[in-house]
Amino acid sequence: MTQYMLAVHHDDQPPISPEDMQQSFKDVDALNSEIQAAGAWVFAGGLHPPSTATVVRVNDGTVVTTDGPFAETKEQLGGFWIIEAADLDAALDWASKAVVACRLPVEVRPFQEG
């Protein structure tokens, strides 16, 4: 089995209504239960907004920290699942359910083997 990350991307679109947000939380909880029951669950988590990020890098041999997200883009990572799946098609099946549950784009990437 290969591990895949299903990465949820937030964009700068207007937020969904509070009612839709609550339903999305319920849908994601149900999906989490389904992934766990299928034995595909490894780990998942939601992230605080990009404005809470701290970037750590080396600049001329000195470690420097700065506020804010690393990438200056309209879309930022908002959460993720790490799952185990037999192949990409199986991971895409889970991603299809994830995109419906969380109502946001989901990127699927395999982990490197090793």
C-alpha distance (Angstrom), angle and dihedral (degrees) to the residues before:
residue distance angle dihedral
M1 . . .
T2 3.77 . .
Q3 3.77 124.1 .
Y4 3.79 117.3 -127.5
M5 3.77 132.6 -171.3
L6 3.78 115.5 -137.2
A7 3.80 100.9 -160.7
V8 3.81 119.4 -163.0
H9 3.79 114.1 -146.5
H10 3.79 123.0 -155.1
D11 3.76 117.7 -157.2
D12 3.77 136.1 -168.7
Q13 3.81 93.7 -92.3
P14 3.80 117.8 126.4
P15 3.82 111.2 -82.1
I16 3.78 119.0 -102.0
S17 3.79 120.3 -106.5
P18 3.82 118.7 -81.8
E19 3.82 89.2 -111.6
D20 3.82 92.2 52.7
M21 3.80 89.9 45.9
Q22 3.81 91.6 54.1
Q23 3.80 90.3 48.4
S24 3.80 89.8 49.1
F25 3.83 90.0 53.3
K26 3.82 89.4 52.2
D27 3.80 91.5 46.9
V28 3.81 92.2 49.9
D29 3.82 90.6 48.5
A30 3.81 89.4 52.1
L31 3.81 90.8 48.4
N32 3.81 90.6 48.9
S33 3.81 89.1 54.1
E34 3.80 90.9 48.4
I35 3.82 92.6 50.1
Q36 3.81 90.4 48.2
A37 3.83 92.9 47.9
A38 3.82 89.7 51.1
G39 3.81 91.2 53.5
A40 3.83 92.1 -119.9
W41 3.83 95.6 111.5
V42 3.80 119.1 112.3
F43 3.81 104.2 150.0
A44 3.80 141.6 -37.4
G45 3.76 138.4 -175.1
G46 3.75 145.3 168.6
L47 3.77 120.7 -131.4
H48 3.79 132.4 -139.2
P49 3.83 115.1 -113.2
P50 3.82 119.4 -68.1
S51 3.81 89.4 -108.1
T52 3.83 87.8 72.7
A53 3.82 93.1 57.5
T54 3.79 125.2 112.4
V55 3.80 119.0 -158.8
V56 3.81 119.6 -148.8
R57 3.81 118.4 -162.5
V58 3.80 142.1 150.6
N59 3.80 117.3 -107.7
D60 3.82 116.0 -176.9
G61 3.80 90.7 -23.6
T62 3.81 94.6 -49.3
V63 3.80 123.3 109.5
V64 3.80 109.0 -124.8
T65 3.81 129.3 -173.7
T66 3.79 123.9 -156.4
D67 3.79 133.8 -179.0
G68 3.75 124.1 -109.6
P69 3.75 136.6 33.7
F70 3.78 121.6 -41.3
A71 3.80 94.6 -129.3
E72 3.79 119.4 60.5
T73 3.80 97.0 -148.4
K74 3.80 140.5 123.5
E75 3.82 90.5 -114.5
Q76 3.80 124.1 58.2
L77 3.79 133.8 178.2
G78 3.80 108.4 -92.2
G79 3.79 102.4 173.5
F80 3.78 143.2 -33.9
W81 3.77 149.5 -152.8
I82 3.78 124.5 -139.1
I83 3.79 108.1 -153.2
E84 3.78 139.0 169.9
A85 3.79 116.2 -127.6
A86 3.77 135.7 169.7
D87 3.81 92.3 -124.3
L88 3.79 144.8 -21.7
D89 3.80 92.4 -78.7
A90 3.80 91.0 57.6
A91 3.82 90.7 47.2
L92 3.82 89.6 49.9
D93 3.81 89.5 52.5
W94 3.82 89.2 57.3
A95 3.82 90.5 44.8
S96 3.82 89.9 53.2
K97 3.78 88.8 57.3
A98 3.81 91.8 43.3
V99 3.80 94.6 53.8
V100 3.81 90.6 52.1
A101 3.82 92.4 46.9
C102 3.80 98.3 47.0
R103 3.82 97.1 30.6
L104 3.80 92.4 -137.6
P105 3.82 135.0 99.3
V106 3.81 115.7 -80.5
E107 3.81 123.5 -155.3
V108 3.83 117.9 -154.8
R109 3.82 119.1 -150.9
P110 3.79 130.6 166.0
F111 3.78 121.5 -132.0
Q112 3.77 116.9 -117.7
E113 3.76 112.7 -101.0
G114 3.70 119.3 -118.8
